[in-house]
């Protein structure tokens, strides 16, 4: 049986992360992640920040976000391997197989399409969920609280529609 981490421990750890991130000892900026994608693209394609306004604007934030994303990946890997012992590699998760199909191609195409829509939405919104919800709501910004509420409602509706059991009436 996997070990579970209490929601209150997770909340306290998230609060400490936000405090550290906003502090002068941390990044001295809000939490965010979506700026890393264009930052990495500018590095990959050699865009000179002096010639491209957006590349100059995201130069400092993008570098820090890359480190944060690597830390999130390795932190989650560590937790799932050694603390909760729930790690397993699966291209087609069991819930997807049960509610949709067993096709790896279908799963990867849906994942790519959803990720593409999410990153476009993040750029249109001027930031990602971690920036708007975690940083905004922790500062009690109305935009962050509204964004969080709309995101949660959308997750519930989408989950109910997308993961409807085969043959189940709604």
CNS distance restraints for C-alpha pairs under 8 A (distance, minus, plus):
assign (resid   2 and name CA) (resid  84 and name CA) 5.34 0.50 0.50
assign (resid   2 and name CA) (resid  85 and name CA) 5.85 0.50 0.50
assign (resid   2 and name CA) (resid  86 and name CA) 6.11 0.50 0.50
assign (resid   3 and name CA) (resid  83 and name CA) 7.09 0.50 0.50
assign (resid   3 and name CA) (resid  84 and name CA) 4.67 0.50 0.50
assign (resid   3 and name CA) (resid  85 and name CA) 7.18 0.50 0.50
assign (resid   4 and name CA) (resid  84 and name CA) 6.30 0.50 0.50
assign (resid   5 and name CA) (resid   9 and name CA) 6.84 0.50 0.50
assign (resid   5 and name CA) (resid  10 and name CA) 7.12 0.50 0.50
assign (resid   5 and name CA) (resid  84 and name CA) 7.73 0.50 0.50
assign (resid   6 and name CA) (resid  10 and name CA) 6.51 0.50 0.50
assign (resid   7 and name CA) (resid  11 and name CA) 6.10 0.50 0.50
assign (resid   8 and name CA) (resid  12 and name CA) 6.10 0.50 0.50
assign (resid   9 and name CA) (resid  13 and name CA) 6.10 0.50 0.50
assign (resid  10 and name CA) (resid  14 and name CA) 6.10 0.50 0.50
assign (resid  11 and name CA) (resid  15 and name CA) 6.12 0.50 0.50
assign (resid  12 and name CA) (resid  16 and name CA) 6.22 0.50 0.50
assign (resid  13 and name CA) (resid  17 and name CA) 6.18 0.50 0.50
assign (resid  14 and name CA) (resid  18 and name CA) 6.22 0.50 0.50
assign (resid  15 and name CA) (resid  19 and name CA) 6.17 0.50 0.50
assign (resid  16 and name CA) (resid  20 and name CA) 6.04 0.50 0.50
assign (resid  17 and name CA) (resid  21 and name CA) 5.99 0.50 0.50
assign (resid  18 and name CA) (resid  22 and name CA) 6.16 0.50 0.50
assign (resid  18 and name CA) (resid  30 and name CA) 7.79 0.50 0.50
assign (resid  18 and name CA) (resid  31 and name CA) 7.16 0.50 0.50
assign (resid  18 and name CA) (resid 134 and name CA) 7.78 0.50 0.50
assign (resid  18 and name CA) (resid 135 and name CA) 7.25 0.50 0.50
assign (resid  18 and name CA) (resid 138 and name CA) 7.89 0.50 0.50
assign (resid  19 and name CA) (resid  23 and name CA) 6.12 0.50 0.50
assign (resid  20 and name CA) (resid  24 and name CA) 7.97 0.50 0.50
assign (resid  20 and name CA) (resid  25 and name CA) 6.79 0.50 0.50
assign (resid  20 and name CA) (resid  26 and name CA) 5.20 0.50 0.50
assign (resid  20 and name CA) (resid  27 and name CA) 7.69 0.50 0.50
assign (resid  21 and name CA) (resid  25 and name CA) 7.80 0.50 0.50
assign (resid  21 and name CA) (resid  26 and name CA) 4.73 0.50 0.50
assign (resid  21 and name CA) (resid  27 and name CA) 5.10 0.50 0.50
assign (resid  21 and name CA) (resid  28 and name CA) 6.02 0.50 0.50
assign (resid  21 and name CA) (resid  29 and name CA) 6.36 0.50 0.50
assign (resid  21 and name CA) (resid  30 and name CA) 6.54 0.50 0.50
assign (resid  21 and name CA) (resid  31 and name CA) 6.64 0.50 0.50
assign (resid  22 and name CA) (resid  26 and name CA) 6.52 0.50 0.50
assign (resid  22 and name CA) (resid  27 and name CA) 6.39 0.50 0.50
assign (resid  22 and name CA) (resid  28 and name CA) 4.70 0.50 0.50
assign (resid  22 and name CA) (resid  29 and name CA) 5.11 0.50 0.50
assign (resid  22 and name CA) (resid  30 and name CA) 5.79 0.50 0.50
assign (resid  22 and name CA) (resid  31 and name CA) 7.85 0.50 0.50
assign (resid  23 and name CA) (resid  27 and name CA) 6.84 0.50 0.50
assign (resid  23 and name CA) (resid  28 and name CA) 5.06 0.50 0.50
assign (resid  23 and name CA) (resid  29 and name CA) 7.65 0.50 0.50
assign (resid  24 and name CA) (resid  28 and name CA) 4.77 0.50 0.50
assign (resid  27 and name CA) (resid  64 and name CA) 7.29 0.50 0.50
assign (resid  30 and name CA) (resid 131 and name CA) 6.66 0.50 0.50
assign (resid  30 and name CA) (resid 135 and name CA) 5.54 0.50 0.50
assign (resid  31 and name CA) (resid 130 and name CA) 6.27 0.50 0.50
assign (resid  31 and name CA) (resid 131 and name CA) 5.23 0.50 0.50
assign (resid  31 and name CA) (resid 134 and name CA) 7.07 0.50 0.50
assign (resid  31 and name CA) (resid 135 and name CA) 5.73 0.50 0.50
assign (resid  32 and name CA) (resid  65 and name CA) 6.72 0.50 0.50
assign (resid  32 and name CA) (resid 127 and name CA) 7.07 0.50 0.50
assign (resid  32 and name CA) (resid 128 and name CA) 6.41 0.50 0.50
assign (resid  32 and name CA) (resid 129 and name CA) 7.76 0.50 0.50
assign (resid  32 and name CA) (resid 130 and name CA) 5.28 0.50 0.50
assign (resid  32 and name CA) (resid 131 and name CA) 4.17 0.50 0.50
assign (resid  32 and name CA) (resid 132 and name CA) 7.91 0.50 0.50
assign (resid  32 and name CA) (resid 135 and name CA) 7.83 0.50 0.50
assign (resid  33 and name CA) (resid  65 and name CA) 5.54 0.50 0.50
assign (resid  33 and name CA) (resid  66 and name CA) 7.74 0.50 0.50
assign (resid  33 and name CA) (resid  68 and name CA) 7.91 0.50 0.50
assign (resid  33 and name CA) (resid  69 and name CA) 7.06 0.50 0.50
assign (resid  33 and name CA) (resid 127 and name CA) 7.89 0.50 0.50
assign (resid  33 and name CA) (resid 128 and name CA) 6.43 0.50 0.50
assign (resid  33 and name CA) (resid 130 and name CA) 6.73 0.50 0.50
assign (resid  33 and name CA) (resid 131 and name CA) 7.07 0.50 0.50
assign (resid  34 and name CA) (resid  38 and name CA) 7.90 0.50 0.50
assign (resid  34 and name CA) (resid 119 and name CA) 7.06 0.50 0.50
assign (resid  34 and name CA) (resid 122 and name CA) 6.67 0.50 0.50
assign (resid  34 and name CA) (resid 123 and name CA) 7.45 0.50 0.50
assign (resid  34 and name CA) (resid 127 and name CA) 6.21 0.50 0.50
assign (resid  34 and name CA) (resid 128 and name CA) 5.41 0.50 0.50
assign (resid  35 and name CA) (resid  39 and name CA) 6.18 0.50 0.50
assign (resid  35 and name CA) (resid  58 and name CA) 6.71 0.50 0.50
assign (resid  35 and name CA) (resid  61 and name CA) 7.09 0.50 0.50
assign (resid  35 and name CA) (resid  62 and name CA) 5.45 0.50 0.50
assign (resid  35 and name CA) (resid  65 and name CA) 7.32 0.50 0.50
assign (resid  35 and name CA) (resid 127 and name CA) 7.37 0.50 0.50
assign (resid  36 and name CA) (resid  40 and name CA) 5.82 0.50 0.50
assign (resid  36 and name CA) (resid  61 and name CA) 7.71 0.50 0.50
assign (resid  36 and name CA) (resid  62 and name CA) 4.51 0.50 0.50
assign (resid  36 and name CA) (resid  63 and name CA) 7.10 0.50 0.50
assign (resid  36 and name CA) (resid  65 and name CA) 5.76 0.50 0.50
assign (resid  36 and name CA) (resid  66 and name CA) 5.90 0.50 0.50
assign (resid  37 and name CA) (resid  41 and name CA) 6.20 0.50 0.50
assign (resid  37 and name CA) (resid  62 and name CA) 7.91 0.50 0.50
assign (resid  38 and name CA) (resid  42 and name CA) 6.06 0.50 0.50
assign (resid  38 and name CA) (resid  55 and name CA) 7.71 0.50 0.50
assign (resid  38 and name CA) (resid  62 and name CA) 7.95 0.50 0.50
assign (resid  39 and name CA) (resid  43 and name CA) 6.43 0.50 0.50
assign (resid  39 and name CA) (resid  55 and name CA) 6.69 0.50 0.50
assign (resid  39 and name CA) (resid  58 and name CA) 6.46 0.50 0.50
assign (resid  39 and name CA) (resid  59 and name CA) 6.63 0.50 0.50
assign (resid  39 and name CA) (resid  62 and name CA) 5.18 0.50 0.50
assign (resid  39 and name CA) (resid  63 and name CA) 7.35 0.50 0.50
assign (resid  40 and name CA) (resid  44 and name CA) 6.03 0.50 0.50
assign (resid  40 and name CA) (resid  62 and name CA) 7.54 0.50 0.50
assign (resid  41 and name CA) (resid  45 and name CA) 5.99 0.50 0.50
assign (resid  42 and name CA) (resid  46 and name CA) 5.66 0.50 0.50
assign (resid  42 and name CA) (resid  47 and name CA) 4.84 0.50 0.50
assign (resid  42 and name CA) (resid  48 and name CA) 7.69 0.50 0.50
assign (resid  42 and name CA) (resid  55 and name CA) 6.55 0.50 0.50
assign (resid  43 and name CA) (resid  47 and name CA) 6.50 0.50 0.50
assign (resid  47 and name CA) (resid  51 and name CA) 7.56 0.50 0.50
assign (resid  47 and name CA) (resid  52 and name CA) 6.92 0.50 0.50
assign (resid  47 and name CA) (resid  55 and name CA) 7.14 0.50 0.50
assign (resid  48 and name CA) (resid  52 and name CA) 6.30 0.50 0.50
assign (resid  48 and name CA) (resid  55 and name CA) 7.26 0.50 0.50
assign (resid  48 and name CA) (resid  56 and name CA) 7.96 0.50 0.50
assign (resid  49 and name CA) (resid  53 and name CA) 6.50 0.50 0.50
assign (resid  49 and name CA) (resid  54 and name CA) 7.53 0.50 0.50
assign (resid  49 and name CA) (resid  55 and name CA) 4.79 0.50 0.50
assign (resid  49 and name CA) (resid  56 and name CA) 4.21 0.50 0.50
assign (resid  49 and name CA) (resid  57 and name CA) 7.94 0.50 0.50
assign (resid  49 and name CA) (resid  59 and name CA) 7.47 0.50 0.50
assign (resid  50 and name CA) (resid  55 and name CA) 7.99 0.50 0.50
assign (resid  50 and name CA) (resid  56 and name CA) 6.40 0.50 0.50
assign (resid  52 and name CA) (resid  56 and name CA) 6.51 0.50 0.50
assign (resid  53 and name CA) (resid  57 and name CA) 6.27 0.50 0.50
assign (resid  54 and name CA) (resid  58 and name CA) 6.29 0.50 0.50
assign (resid  55 and name CA) (resid  59 and name CA) 5.99 0.50 0.50
assign (resid  58 and name CA) (resid  62 and name CA) 5.50 0.50 0.50
assign (resid  59 and name CA) (resid  63 and name CA) 6.47 0.50 0.50
assign (resid  60 and name CA) (resid  64 and name CA) 6.63 0.50 0.50
assign (resid  61 and name CA) (resid  65 and name CA) 6.15 0.50 0.50
assign (resid  62 and name CA) (resid  66 and name CA) 6.33 0.50 0.50
assign (resid  63 and name CA) (resid  67 and name CA) 6.91 0.50 0.50
assign (resid  64 and name CA) (resid  68 and name CA) 6.40 0.50 0.50
assign (resid  65 and name CA) (resid  69 and name CA) 6.04 0.50 0.50
assign (resid  66 and name CA) (resid  70 and name CA) 6.25 0.50 0.50
assign (resid  67 and name CA) (resid  71 and name CA) 6.15 0.50 0.50
assign (resid  68 and name CA) (resid  72 and name CA) 6.11 0.50 0.50
assign (resid  69 and name CA) (resid  73 and name CA) 6.19 0.50 0.50
assign (resid  70 and name CA) (resid  74 and name CA) 6.18 0.50 0.50
assign (resid  71 and name CA) (resid  75 and name CA) 5.71 0.50 0.50
assign (resid  72 and name CA) (resid  76 and name CA) 5.99 0.50 0.50
assign (resid  73 and name CA) (resid  77 and name CA) 6.16 0.50 0.50
assign (resid  74 and name CA) (resid  78 and name CA) 6.01 0.50 0.50
assign (resid  75 and name CA) (resid  79 and name CA) 6.18 0.50 0.50
assign (resid  76 and name CA) (resid  80 and name CA) 6.11 0.50 0.50
assign (resid  77 and name CA) (resid  81 and name CA) 6.01 0.50 0.50
assign (resid  77 and name CA) (resid  87 and name CA) 7.60 0.50 0.50
assign (resid  78 and name CA) (resid  82 and name CA) 5.78 0.50 0.50
assign (resid  78 and name CA) (resid  83 and name CA) 7.26 0.50 0.50
assign (resid  79 and name CA) (resid  83 and name CA) 4.84 0.50 0.50
assign (resid  79 and name CA) (resid  84 and name CA) 6.04 0.50 0.50
assign (resid  79 and name CA) (resid  85 and name CA) 7.45 0.50 0.50
assign (resid  80 and name CA) (resid  84 and name CA) 5.22 0.50 0.50
assign (resid  80 and name CA) (resid  85 and name CA) 5.12 0.50 0.50
assign (resid  80 and name CA) (resid  86 and name CA) 5.12 0.50 0.50
assign (resid  80 and name CA) (resid  87 and name CA) 4.89 0.50 0.50
assign (resid  81 and name CA) (resid  85 and name CA) 4.83 0.50 0.50
assign (resid  81 and name CA) (resid  86 and name CA) 6.54 0.50 0.50
assign (resid  81 and name CA) (resid  87 and name CA) 5.48 0.50 0.50
assign (resid  91 and name CA) (resid 104 and name CA) 6.21 0.50 0.50
assign (resid  91 and name CA) (resid 107 and name CA) 7.51 0.50 0.50
assign (resid  91 and name CA) (resid 108 and name CA) 7.78 0.50 0.50
assign (resid  92 and name CA) (resid  96 and name CA) 6.40 0.50 0.50
assign (resid  92 and name CA) (resid  97 and name CA) 6.43 0.50 0.50
assign (resid  92 and name CA) (resid 102 and name CA) 6.58 0.50 0.50
assign (resid  92 and name CA) (resid 103 and name CA) 7.23 0.50 0.50
assign (resid  92 and name CA) (resid 104 and name CA) 5.77 0.50 0.50
assign (resid  92 and name CA) (resid 107 and name CA) 6.37 0.50 0.50
assign (resid  93 and name CA) (resid  97 and name CA) 6.28 0.50 0.50
assign (resid  94 and name CA) (resid  98 and name CA) 6.03 0.50 0.50
assign (resid  95 and name CA) (resid  99 and name CA) 5.98 0.50 0.50
assign (resid  95 and name CA) (resid 100 and name CA) 7.99 0.50 0.50
assign (resid  96 and name CA) (resid 100 and name CA) 5.27 0.50 0.50
assign (resid  96 and name CA) (resid 101 and name CA) 6.44 0.50 0.50
assign (resid  96 and name CA) (resid 102 and name CA) 7.38 0.50 0.50
assign (resid  96 and name CA) (resid 107 and name CA) 7.81 0.50 0.50
assign (resid  96 and name CA) (resid 163 and name CA) 7.83 0.50 0.50
assign (resid  97 and name CA) (resid 101 and name CA) 4.68 0.50 0.50
assign (resid  97 and name CA) (resid 102 and name CA) 4.69 0.50 0.50
assign (resid  97 and name CA) (resid 103 and name CA) 7.86 0.50 0.50
assign (resid  98 and name CA) (resid 102 and name CA) 7.91 0.50 0.50
assign (resid  99 and name CA) (resid 163 and name CA) 5.75 0.50 0.50
assign (resid  99 and name CA) (resid 164 and name CA) 6.70 0.50 0.50
assign (resid  99 and name CA) (resid 165 and name CA) 5.43 0.50 0.50
assign (resid  99 and name CA) (resid 166 and name CA) 6.24 0.50 0.50
assign (resid 100 and name CA) (resid 163 and name CA) 7.37 0.50 0.50
assign (resid 100 and name CA) (resid 166 and name CA) 7.74 0.50 0.50
assign (resid 101 and name CA) (resid 106 and name CA) 7.88 0.50 0.50
assign (resid 103 and name CA) (resid 107 and name CA) 6.37 0.50 0.50
assign (resid 104 and name CA) (resid 108 and name CA) 6.10 0.50 0.50
assign (resid 105 and name CA) (resid 109 and name CA) 6.06 0.50 0.50
assign (resid 106 and name CA) (resid 110 and name CA) 6.15 0.50 0.50
assign (resid 107 and name CA) (resid 111 and name CA) 6.08 0.50 0.50
assign (resid 108 and name CA) (resid 112 and name CA) 6.05 0.50 0.50
assign (resid 109 and name CA) (resid 113 and name CA) 6.11 0.50 0.50
assign (resid 110 and name CA) (resid 114 and name CA) 6.01 0.50 0.50
assign (resid 111 and name CA) (resid 115 and name CA) 6.03 0.50 0.50
assign (resid 112 and name CA) (resid 116 and name CA) 6.04 0.50 0.50
assign (resid 113 and name CA) (resid 117 and name CA) 6.24 0.50 0.50
assign (resid 114 and name CA) (resid 118 and name CA) 6.12 0.50 0.50
assign (resid 115 and name CA) (resid 119 and name CA) 6.21 0.50 0.50
assign (resid 116 and name CA) (resid 120 and name CA) 6.25 0.50 0.50
assign (resid 117 and name CA) (resid 121 and name CA) 6.06 0.50 0.50
assign (resid 118 and name CA) (resid 122 and name CA) 6.06 0.50 0.50
assign (resid 119 and name CA) (resid 123 and name CA) 6.22 0.50 0.50
assign (resid 119 and name CA) (resid 128 and name CA) 7.76 0.50 0.50
assign (resid 120 and name CA) (resid 124 and name CA) 6.17 0.50 0.50
assign (resid 121 and name CA) (resid 125 and name CA) 5.98 0.50 0.50
assign (resid 121 and name CA) (resid 128 and name CA) 8.00 0.50 0.50
assign (resid 122 and name CA) (resid 126 and name CA) 6.08 0.50 0.50
assign (resid 122 and name CA) (resid 127 and name CA) 4.96 0.50 0.50
assign (resid 122 and name CA) (resid 128 and name CA) 4.63 0.50 0.50
assign (resid 122 and name CA) (resid 129 and name CA) 7.43 0.50 0.50
assign (resid 123 and name CA) (resid 127 and name CA) 5.89 0.50 0.50
assign (resid 123 and name CA) (resid 128 and name CA) 7.45 0.50 0.50
assign (resid 127 and name CA) (resid 131 and name CA) 5.85 0.50 0.50
assign (resid 127 and name CA) (resid 132 and name CA) 6.40 0.50 0.50
assign (resid 128 and name CA) (resid 132 and name CA) 6.08 0.50 0.50
assign (resid 129 and name CA) (resid 133 and name CA) 5.42 0.50 0.50
assign (resid 129 and name CA) (resid 134 and name CA) 7.30 0.50 0.50
assign (resid 130 and name CA) (resid 134 and name CA) 5.07 0.50 0.50
assign (resid 130 and name CA) (resid 135 and name CA) 6.77 0.50 0.50
assign (resid 131 and name CA) (resid 135 and name CA) 5.21 0.50 0.50
assign (resid 131 and name CA) (resid 136 and name CA) 6.64 0.50 0.50
assign (resid 132 and name CA) (resid 136 and name CA) 4.95 0.50 0.50
assign (resid 132 and name CA) (resid 137 and name CA) 7.23 0.50 0.50
assign (resid 132 and name CA) (resid 143 and name CA) 7.50 0.50 0.50
assign (resid 132 and name CA) (resid 144 and name CA) 5.03 0.50 0.50
assign (resid 132 and name CA) (resid 147 and name CA) 6.85 0.50 0.50
assign (resid 132 and name CA) (resid 148 and name CA) 7.77 0.50 0.50
assign (resid 133 and name CA) (resid 137 and name CA) 5.24 0.50 0.50
assign (resid 133 and name CA) (resid 138 and name CA) 7.69 0.50 0.50
assign (resid 133 and name CA) (resid 144 and name CA) 4.90 0.50 0.50
assign (resid 133 and name CA) (resid 145 and name CA) 6.76 0.50 0.50
assign (resid 133 and name CA) (resid 147 and name CA) 6.45 0.50 0.50
assign (resid 133 and name CA) (resid 148 and name CA) 5.38 0.50 0.50
assign (resid 134 and name CA) (resid 138 and name CA) 5.87 0.50 0.50
assign (resid 134 and name CA) (resid 144 and name CA) 7.67 0.50 0.50
assign (resid 135 and name CA) (resid 139 and name CA) 6.43 0.50 0.50
assign (resid 135 and name CA) (resid 144 and name CA) 7.52 0.50 0.50
assign (resid 136 and name CA) (resid 140 and name CA) 6.29 0.50 0.50
assign (resid 136 and name CA) (resid 141 and name CA) 5.15 0.50 0.50
assign (resid 136 and name CA) (resid 142 and name CA) 7.80 0.50 0.50
assign (resid 136 and name CA) (resid 143 and name CA) 6.98 0.50 0.50
assign (resid 136 and name CA) (resid 144 and name CA) 4.24 0.50 0.50
assign (resid 136 and name CA) (resid 145 and name CA) 7.08 0.50 0.50
assign (resid 137 and name CA) (resid 141 and name CA) 5.59 0.50 0.50
assign (resid 137 and name CA) (resid 142 and name CA) 7.49 0.50 0.50
assign (resid 137 and name CA) (resid 143 and name CA) 7.92 0.50 0.50
assign (resid 137 and name CA) (resid 144 and name CA) 4.65 0.50 0.50
assign (resid 137 and name CA) (resid 145 and name CA) 5.13 0.50 0.50
assign (resid 137 and name CA) (resid 148 and name CA) 7.59 0.50 0.50
assign (resid 140 and name CA) (resid 144 and name CA) 7.12 0.50 0.50
assign (resid 140 and name CA) (resid 145 and name CA) 6.82 0.50 0.50
assign (resid 141 and name CA) (resid 145 and name CA) 6.36 0.50 0.50
assign (resid 142 and name CA) (resid 146 and name CA) 6.04 0.50 0.50
assign (resid 143 and name CA) (resid 147 and name CA) 5.93 0.50 0.50
assign (resid 144 and name CA) (resid 148 and name CA) 6.05 0.50 0.50
assign (resid 145 and name CA) (resid 149 and name CA) 6.23 0.50 0.50
assign (resid 146 and name CA) (resid 150 and name CA) 6.13 0.50 0.50
assign (resid 147 and name CA) (resid 151 and name CA) 5.96 0.50 0.50
assign (resid 148 and name CA) (resid 152 and name CA) 6.14 0.50 0.50
assign (resid 149 and name CA) (resid 153 and name CA) 6.21 0.50 0.50
assign (resid 150 and name CA) (resid 154 and name CA) 6.03 0.50 0.50
assign (resid 151 and name CA) (resid 155 and name CA) 6.10 0.50 0.50
assign (resid 152 and name CA) (resid 156 and name CA) 6.30 0.50 0.50
assign (resid 153 and name CA) (resid 157 and name CA) 6.24 0.50 0.50
assign (resid 154 and name CA) (resid 158 and name CA) 5.88 0.50 0.50
assign (resid 155 and name CA) (resid 159 and name CA) 5.83 0.50 0.50
assign (resid 156 and name CA) (resid 160 and name CA) 6.17 0.50 0.50
assign (resid 157 and name CA) (resid 161 and name CA) 6.21 0.50 0.50
assign (resid 158 and name CA) (resid 162 and name CA) 5.70 0.50 0.50
assign (resid 159 and name CA) (resid 163 and name CA) 5.53 0.50 0.50
assign (resid 159 and name CA) (resid 164 and name CA) 7.83 0.50 0.50
assign (resid 160 and name CA) (resid 164 and name CA) 5.77 0.50 0.50
assign (resid 164 and name CA) (resid 168 and name CA) 6.80 0.50 0.50
